[in-house]
């Protein structure tokens, strides 16, 4: 695997601002799929024969305007790739929805048809897992050069309780869960859906002080609604007691049809799994489980790294974990090489 490290290190040096990674031209368009669906898309152009990477944003209300995803796209472009960055409205709106799978599949097919060649895929968190499901079919596998999933999940039924257990470390994902399912769990507490949506945005957009909206909404909630909020904040047992009720209100077949572990039979594409060692949103054991399930692949077709340089959606300053850099360079180099760079 050392053969991948040089290219991966070059990419990481761009990320660390040690080597130059100039601003890129960005073209914006509406990507139209065969189903006549339209997706706002940023395209980072490159040379005519450059490898293509489909970069899918995670559950951020900034969508494709999130500075973090734009920086990643810029570095990929400056590594020699043409990058497509489409926006999924439901993901931007913090909705956990099965249509994300079909949307990613439709966009993937559209880019493949436009470029007339196989392409690679890169995403993180829930979007990564749903992307893996979307691209697991035989036709998609023929057109998938390489895939890198960061902090992904394997089995949604295991992911959800883990999220609830780590509220004190990272409340964002709990707020997203409650925004999605509180109307079914507590239909009479109607003010909680808006409260948890704004609480998630306060976390994700780092709104504080006068800019934070959820504390103001909290003051207007009814007694029962406030009791629920305070129980979530202070009572770990109460939080965990919601796991089974949430699982029970999911749409029929949601876990089966949206868990990557159920879609590995036809998997052939090179895959890299990167997971934060202490990820508080999705356990690193989920990437380990996926990796174990893919053991039947060729020995050079998969790579797993649990890194102390990665949290869930961000990386720490490289100087804090110098020993992690060679391993991280190897993984990124693996993905970039398998993508054709």
C-alpha positions, -999 to 999 in steps of 0.1 A, spaced: 0 0 0 30 23 3 27 29 -35 -4 50 -28 12 72 -1 30 97 -23 -1 108 -41 -22 108 -9 5 129 9 4 155 -20 -34 158 -15 -31 161 23 -4 189 19 -30 209 0 -55 203 28 -30 215 53 -23 247 33 14 236 30 14 234 -8 -6 257 -31 -41 248 -40 -55 277 -60 -91 288 -62 -110 270 -89 -134 281 -116 -169 269 -105 -197 264 -130 -232 261 -117 -260 244 -135 -292 224 -131 -284 187 -136 -314 171 -152 -319 133 -148 -337 108 -169 -366 111 -144 -368 148 -152 -355 156 -117 -334 188 -115 -305 192 -91 -286 224 -85 -250 214 -92 -216 230 -89 -190 217 -114 -153 221 -109 -140 217 -145 -107 201 -155 -90 188 -187 -112 168 -211 -99 134 -201 -97 141 -164 -111 114 -140 -145 124 -127 -155 124 -90 -192 127 -79 -189 144 -45 -221 143 -24 -226 167 5 -237 155 39 -266 166 61 -257 203 63 -282 231 58 -256 249 37 -258 222 11 -233 227 -17 -225 262 -3 -209 247 28 -173 260 28 -160 226 40 -173 207 9 -162 234 -14 -126 232 0 -126 195 -5 -139 199 -41 -112 224 -48 -84 201 -36 -98 172 -56 -99 194 -87 -63 206 -81 -53 169 -78 -65 165 -114 -102 155 -112 -133 170 -126 -157 173 -97 -195 172 -97 -211 185 -65 -250 182 -67 -274 194 -40 -300 172 -25 -329 193 -11 -340 167 14 -304 162 28 -299 200 29 -333 202 47 -320 176 73 -346 150 62 -337 113 66 -355 100 35 -354 69 13 -355 92 -18 -319 101 -11 -309 66 -24 -329 70 -56 -317 106 -61 -280 96 -58 -285 67 -82 -302 90 -107 -275 117 -105 -248 90 -108 -263 76 -140 -267 111 -154 -231 120 -149 -219 87 -163 -240 92 -194 -228 128 -198 -191 118 -193 -194 85 -212 -171 67 -188 -170 53 -153 -167 78 -124 -159 77 -87 -180 86 -56 -171 103 -24 -194 112 5 -197 112 43 -220 101 71 -256 93 62 -251 104 26 -222 80 23 -243 50 35 -272 58 12 -247 64 -16 -233 29 -11 -268 15 -13 -276 35 -44 -245 23 -62 -246 -14 -52 -264 -26 -83 -246 -45 -111 -251 -17 -136 -238 10 -111 -209 -13 -102 -198 -15 -138 -196 23 -139 -181 30 -105 -143 33 -106 -137 39 -69 -156 50 -38 -145 66 -5 -170 67 24 -162 88 55 -179 80 88 -205 59 71 -230 35 87 -237 -2 80 -270 -9 97 -294 20 105 -310 -1 133 -276 0 151 -268 36 142 -298 52 158 -293 39 194 -256 49 191 -266 85 181 -289 87 212 -262 74 235 -238 102 225 -260 132 230 -236 148 256 -207 146 231 -225 156 199 -262 167 202 -265 177 165 -274 142 152 -300 137 181 -316 170 171 -318 159 135 -334 125 146 -359 142 167 -368 168 141 -375 139 117 -395 117 140 -409 137 169 -442 144 152 -448 106 152 -435 100 187 -453 129 204 -479 142 179 -495 164 206 -463 182 213 -465 202 180 -440 228 189 -411 203 192 -406 198 154 -397 234 148 -377 235 180 -355 206 171 -351 218 135 -337 251 148 -317 234 175 -300 213 148 -293 245 128 -279 262 159 -255 233 162 -247 230 125 -244 267 117 -227 274 151 -253 300 159 -247 313 194 -259 341 217 -285 363 201 -280 344 168 -293 311 183 -330 305 176 -338 274 197 -335 291 231 -361 317 220 -384 289 208 -379 270 240 -394 299 260 -426 297 239 -431 260 243 -458 245 265 -452 228 298 -452 193 284 -429 203 255 -404 219 279 -405 188 301 -396 167 270 -367 190 260 -353 190 295 -355 152 298 -336 148 265 -309 171 279 -305 157 313 -317 120 313 -296 95 294 -321 67 302 -349 87 288 -330 94 256 -323 57 251 -359 48 258 -367 65 225 -347 42 203 -372 14 199 -402 38 195 -383 57 167 -374 24 150 -411 14 152 -423 45 134 -399 43 105 -416 36 71 -420 -1 64 -388 -16 50 -368 16 57 -340 -2 76 -338 -31 51 -337 -8 20 -314 18 34 -287 -2 53 -255 -8 32 -250 -42 49 -279 -56 29 -265 -46 -5 -231 -62 -8 -237 -92 -30 -228 -75 -63 -202 -52 -49 -170 -51 -70 -157 -16 -70 -125 -6 -51 -137 9 -17 -120 30 9 -136 34 44 -124 62 66 -138 66 101 -130 88 130 -115 67 159 -138 83 184 -167 93 161 -196 102 184 -223 102 157 -217 69 139 -196 42 156 -164 32 138 -175 -4 143 -200 2 115 -172 7 89 -154 -23 104 -185 -44 99 -188 -33 63 -151 -40 57 -154 -75 73 -184 -82 50 -164 -73 19 -135 -97 26 -144 -117 -5 -131 -89 -27 -96 -89 -42 -70 -81 -15 -62 -47 -31 -98 -36 -36 -106 -23 -2 -90 -3 26 -101 6 61 -87 33 83 -98 44 118 -81 77 122 -76 99 153 -73 128 129 -110 126 120 -140 135 141 -173 129 123 -175 155 97 -142 173 102 -105 167 106 -83 179 134 -51 200 127 -26 176 113 1 186 138 -20 172 166 -16 136 153 16 134 132 17 96 134 -17 94 117 -5 112 85 12 83 67 -19 61 71 -42 89 60 -20 96 30 -21 59 21 -59 58 22 -64 90 2 -38 79 -23 -56 45 -27 -89 63 -36 -72 88 -59 -52 61 -78 -83 39 -81 -102 69 -95 -76 72 -123 -55 101 -109 
